[in-house]
Amino acid sequence: MKILIAEDDPNIRFGLAQALKNEGYELLMAENGAIALELFQAQSPDFVILDIMMPVMDGYTVCKEIRKVNEQVPILFLSAKDEEIDRVVGLELGADDYLGKPFGIHEIRARIKAIAKRCCYQQPKAESSPQSGFMFGEWQINPNQLTAVKEQEEVILTLREVTILEYFHAHPNEVITRDALFNIAWGYDHLPNSRTLDQHISKLRKIIEPNLQVPTLIQTVHGLGYRYVKV
């Protein structure tokens, strides 16, 4: 797997590169966001690690530009900023996970392996049938197009978001545990202190809930997980 590392701190960049090289990954290195974007366009890496605060072009902008042309490549943000709003912004721009600095080498290795196992990187079966659309509240979800449509409005979804909605749709009115959602959408049990699932649910609610202040479609079941309420 070819990994692009965009990090302006040379100590972190080369330390991370050495650790991942020992795991057998092919690496591309960038000291700022502009170089990172050029390398992505020229080399088509399989995985992207982005620092947020970089010169010339920040990680948010790089992520946004990547998602204009590639919705599936995994993106992991690294940042010393640890406010929830920063994580939410990154995820809403299309990142798959967020890791705060300082971080341990073992943790980032685990994150990379876990994210790389997500469903969009599994090869489809040759005889698999097309995924049919379904209604989720007032929205028509189209898995093959990765879209949600309501009247004249269309929203682009990520494959992971569609996977979560499909799972809810297949299990209406059931309590779905957090672990079950992680396993179906990420392919791994969640890492400690990760708020990734909550932030993905928050993003989906902004799209599909009639009233974001009082969610009626995806309800939180405290201490367990979530429930899709289908009337």
C-alpha positions in Angstrom: 0.0 0.0 0.0 1.3 3.4 -1.0 0.9 6.1 1.8 1.2 9.9 1.4 2.5 11.6 4.5 2.0 15.4 4.6 3.6 16.8 7.8 5.6 20.0 8.1 7.5 18.9 11.2 10.5 17.0 9.9 11.0 15.0 13.1 7.4 13.7 13.0 7.5 13.2 9.2 10.7 11.1 9.1 10.0 9.3 12.4 6.5 8.3 11.1 8.0 7.4 7.7 10.6 5.1 9.3 8.0 3.3 11.4 5.7 2.7 8.5 8.5 1.8 6.1 9.4 -1.0 8.6 5.8 -2.3 8.1 6.4 -2.6 4.4 4.5 0.4 3.2 5.6 2.5 0.1 5.8 6.1 1.2 5.4 9.6 -0.4 6.6 12.6 1.7 5.4 16.2 1.6 6.4 19.1 3.9 3.5 21.3 3.0 0.0 21.0 1.6 0.7 22.2 -1.9 3.4 19.5 -2.4 1.0 16.9 -0.9 -1.7 17.7 -3.4 0.8 17.6 -6.3 2.0 14.2 -5.1 -1.6 12.9 -4.7 -2.5 14.0 -8.3 0.7 12.5 -9.8 1.1 9.3 -7.7 -2.4 8.2 -6.7 -1.6 6.9 -3.2 -3.8 4.4 -1.5 -3.9 6.2 1.9 -3.3 9.8 3.0 -2.1 11.1 6.3 -2.6 14.9 6.6 -1.3 17.3 9.2 -3.8 20.1 9.6 -1.6 23.1 10.2 0.9 23.2 7.3 2.4 26.0 5.3 1.3 27.1 1.8 -1.9 24.9 2.0 -3.5 23.5 5.2 -4.7 20.0 5.6 -8.4 21.0 5.5 -7.9 22.5 2.0 -5.9 19.5 0.8 -8.6 17.1 2.0 -11.3 19.2 0.3 -9.4 19.1 -3.0 -8.8 15.4 -2.8 -12.4 14.7 -2.2 -13.4 16.6 -5.3 -11.7 13.9 -7.4 -11.6 10.9 -5.1 -14.3 10.0 -2.6 -12.9 6.7 -1.5 -9.2 7.1 -0.6 -8.8 6.9 3.2 -7.7 10.1 4.9 -6.4 10.4 8.4 -5.8 13.8 10.0 -3.0 14.4 12.5 -3.1 17.6 14.6 -2.0 19.1 17.8 -5.4 20.8 17.9 -7.7 18.7 19.9 -10.9 20.7 20.0 -14.1 18.8 19.0 -14.9 21.4 16.4 -11.6 20.7 14.6 -12.4 17.0 14.5 -15.9 17.7 13.2 -14.7 20.0 10.5 -12.2 17.4 9.3 -14.8 14.6 9.2 -17.3 16.8 7.4 -14.7 17.6 4.8 -14.4 13.8 4.1 -11.7 12.5 6.4 -12.1 9.0 7.9 -10.4 9.6 11.3 -8.6 12.0 13.4 -5.6 11.4 15.6 -4.3 14.0 18.1 -0.6 14.7 18.8 1.3 13.4 20.5 0.4 9.9 19.3 2.1 6.5 19.7 3.5 4.6 16.7 1.5 1.5 17.7 -1.7 3.5 17.7 -1.2 5.0 14.3 -0.2 1.6 12.8 -3.5 0.2 14.2 -5.5 3.1 12.8 -4.0 2.8 9.4 -4.7 -1.0 9.3 -8.2 -0.5 10.6 -9.2 2.3 8.2 -7.7 0.4 5.2 -10.1 -2.5 6.0 -13.1 -0.4 5.4 -15.7 -1.6 3.0 -14.8 0.6 0.1 -11.4 -1.1 -0.1 -12.8 -4.6 -0.3 -13.0 -5.9 -3.8 -16.6 -6.4 -5.0 -17.6 -10.0 -5.9 -17.8 -10.6 -9.6 -21.4 -11.8 -9.4 -22.7 -9.3 -6.9 -25.9 -7.6 -7.8 -26.3 -3.8 -7.9 -27.4 -2.2 -4.6 -31.0 -1.0 -4.8 -32.1 2.3 -3.5 -34.2 2.7 -0.4 -36.2 5.4 1.4 -34.8 6.8 4.7 -37.3 9.2 6.1 -38.0 11.6 3.2 -34.7 10.9 1.5 -34.1 8.4 -1.4 -30.7 6.8 -0.7 -29.0 5.6 -3.9 -26.0 3.3 -2.9 -24.7 3.0 -6.4 -24.5 6.7 -6.9 -23.6 7.6 -3.3 -26.4 10.1 -3.2 -29.3 11.1 -1.0 -32.2 12.8 -2.9 -35.3 14.7 -1.7 -37.4 16.5 -4.2 -34.9 18.7 -6.1 -32.2 18.5 -3.5 -29.2 16.0 -3.9 -26.5 15.4 -1.3 -23.3 13.4 -2.0 -22.6 10.7 0.6 -19.4 8.8 1.3 -19.5 5.0 1.0 -19.2 4.6 4.8 -22.2 6.9 5.3 -24.3 4.8 2.9 -23.1 1.7 4.6 -24.3 3.0 8.0 -27.7 4.1 6.5 -28.1 0.7 4.8 -27.5 -1.1 8.1 -30.0 1.1 10.0 -32.6 0.5 7.1 -32.1 -3.3 7.4 -32.7 -3.2 11.2 -35.6 -0.8 11.8 -36.6 0.0 15.3 -33.8 -2.2 16.7 -31.1 -1.0 19.1 -27.8 -1.1 17.1 -24.8 -1.1 19.4 -21.8 1.1 18.7 -19.6 -2.0 18.2 -22.0 -3.4 15.6 -21.9 -0.1 13.6 -18.1 0.1 13.8 -17.8 -3.5 12.6 -20.1 -3.0 9.7 -18.8 0.4 8.5 -15.1 0.2 9.5 -14.5 -3.5 9.8 -12.9 -3.2 13.3 -13.8 -2.7 16.9 -13.5 1.0 17.8 -10.3 2.3 19.3 -10.5 3.8 22.9 -11.6 7.4 23.1 -12.6 7.5 19.4 -15.6 9.8 18.7 -15.5 9.0 15.0 -18.8 7.2 15.0 -20.6 10.0 16.9 -19.3 12.5 14.5 -20.4 10.5 11.4 -23.9 10.1 13.0 -24.0 13.9 13.6 -23.2 14.5 10.0 -25.9 12.1 8.8 -28.4 13.8 11.1 -27.7 17.1 9.6 -28.7 15.7 6.2 -31.7 13.5 6.9 -33.3 14.7 10.1 -36.4 17.0 9.7 -35.5 18.7 13.0 -31.8 18.4 14.0 -32.6 19.6 17.5 -35.0 16.7 18.1 -33.8 13.7 16.0 -36.7 11.4 15.1 -35.0 9.0 12.6 -31.7 8.2 14.2 -32.2 8.2 18.0 -29.5 7.9 20.6 -29.9 4.9 23.0 -27.7 6.1 25.9 -25.1 3.6 27.0 -25.7 1.3 24.0 -25.8 2.9 20.6 -28.5 4.1 18.2 -31.9 3.2 16.8 -33.4 3.9 13.4 -37.1 4.7 14.1 -39.2 3.7 11.1 -42.9 4.6 11.4 
